[in-house]
């Protein structure tokens, strides 16, 4: 008599055979998994035209440390283009460990020129795929950067000049200049010793916070009244002699003047102007930082 085998028996035999071939189940291979947990930038309050530096906090959410000596790169993208990146971190990240990186290079430098309006910036960790991860699909985080209508600053002699868009309120702009200070040796009669003028070091003068009505205020400050049209306002001259007050002994110390003479500041060759624009209260005091603008300049200001 012909024997028949039920389908259930055949199925059970086939399953047993497949398990015998496959062997016992194995755990997933340990691997790092990099993600971006935060994207930030400076200045925090952005105006159109500002040079913005991006930062990203990256974390290893995997089960294995990332390799040491390998670049943990992060690209910062606007639209389809990578505008800046960080590629200076090469130390290993343990599972659960985080680190914050700052853009240090890019297509046109390490900063992005802010465009007016809202822009999406994407931070992409391990953008060059140098590190093998357990999940390659979670490496991007996007944030929105909003830049208000910007203002511009320049120098007219020793005075900062603010060009601002229309505004429905008064604003104050504090200005600080930075550059190379020069000094020379002088006789007791006040005659400069020929051939002794030399660069000393980098100095700054002016204000970082608007102090128009405060003691020691007005040094480089600009009051920009409310206006329905764009305005151009020339501010208080920047008095570089405050450098003398806080660095009085520098010329003598750094110049090593000959006997019978003494060192004195002569000029500040300004290379950078940093301007901070503030909203003002009823008394003229600053209440809110509206934006920061950095401008390269080439101005020589003499010490009094």
Order of alpha helices (4+ residues) and beta strands (2+ residues): alpha-beta-beta-beta-beta-beta-beta-beta-beta-beta-beta-beta-beta-beta-beta-beta-beta-alpha-alpha-beta-beta
